[in-house]
Amino acid sequence: MQEWGTHPEGPQVPHPGAPEYRQELDLHLRWWRAILNRQASEGAAQATFTAEFGPPGYMHTLPFTNEPVADLWEVNRWMAEQVSELAKEITIKRISD
């Protein structure tokens, strides 16, 4: 059986591209790659991805000011790029198989 890995109890990260969260990002990319590969092998023409980056209150904020620690738009844009690249990888693999 493939080792899927574990992570702490679902922590919210301010920005998944930060180097201190690389291990968590890699783990999630591995899970998403497996899911997309499975869907492609079953003939799925599309997949839906919903990132869970939310506004302050859900996103980390600075003490005393309650200001968000990251730009929510930038975080979601960055994550969309990562998932888009992953989907391209799966599509290219599927076409070449």
C-alpha positions in Angstrom: 0.0 0.0 0.0 1.3 3.5 -0.9 2.2 5.7 2.0 0.0 8.8 1.7 1.4 10.8 4.6 -0.2 12.7 7.4 -0.2 16.3 8.6 -1.2 18.1 11.8 -4.9 18.5 12.5 -5.8 20.5 9.4 -3.9 23.7 10.1 -4.8 26.8 8.0 -1.6 28.2 6.3 -1.3 31.9 5.4 0.3 31.1 2.0 0.9 27.6 0.8 3.9 28.8 -1.3 5.8 29.8 1.8 8.9 27.6 2.2 8.0 26.7 5.7 4.8 24.9 4.4 6.6 23.0 1.6 6.1 19.6 3.2 2.3 20.2 3.6 2.0 21.5 0.0 3.9 18.5 -1.4 1.6 16.2 0.5 -1.5 17.8 -0.8 -0.2 17.9 -4.3 0.5 14.2 -4.1 -3.1 13.6 -2.9 -4.6 15.8 -5.6 -2.4 14.1 -8.3 -3.7 10.7 -7.3 -7.3 12.0 -7.3 -6.9 13.6 -10.8 -5.2 10.5 -12.1 -8.0 8.3 -10.9 -10.7 10.6 -12.4 -8.8 10.7 -15.7 -8.5 6.9 -15.7 -12.3 6.7 -15.3 -12.8 9.0 -18.2 -13.8 12.2 -16.4 -13.7 15.1 -18.7 -13.3 17.7 -15.9 -12.7 18.0 -12.2 -13.6 20.7 -9.7 -11.2 22.0 -7.1 -12.1 24.2 -4.2 -9.3 25.7 -2.2 -10.1 26.5 1.4 -8.5 29.9 1.7 -10.9 32.3 3.3 -11.1 35.8 4.6 -9.8 37.1 8.0 -11.4 35.0 10.7 -10.5 32.0 8.7 -7.1 33.2 7.4 -4.4 34.1 10.0 -4.4 37.7 11.2 -1.9 39.8 13.0 -2.4 40.3 16.7 -3.9 43.6 17.8 -4.8 44.8 14.3 -6.6 41.8 13.0 -5.0 42.5 9.6 -4.7 39.5 7.3 -1.2 38.1 7.1 -1.5 37.5 3.3 -3.3 38.9 0.3 -6.2 36.5 -0.1 -6.5 37.2 -3.9 -2.8 36.4 -4.4 -3.0 33.2 -2.3 -6.0 31.9 -4.4 -4.3 33.0 -7.7 -1.1 31.2 -6.7 -3.0 28.1 -5.7 -5.0 28.1 -9.0 -1.7 28.2 -10.9 -0.4 25.2 -9.0 -3.6 23.2 -9.6 -3.6 24.3 -13.3 -0.1 23.0 -13.7 -1.0 19.7 -12.0 -4.0 19.3 -14.3 -1.9 20.0 -17.4 0.5 17.3 -16.2 -2.3 14.8 -15.9 -3.8 15.8 -19.3 -0.4 15.5 -21.0 0.1 12.1 -19.4 -3.4 10.9 -20.4 -2.9 12.0 -24.0 0.5 10.3 -24.3 -0.7 7.0 -22.8 
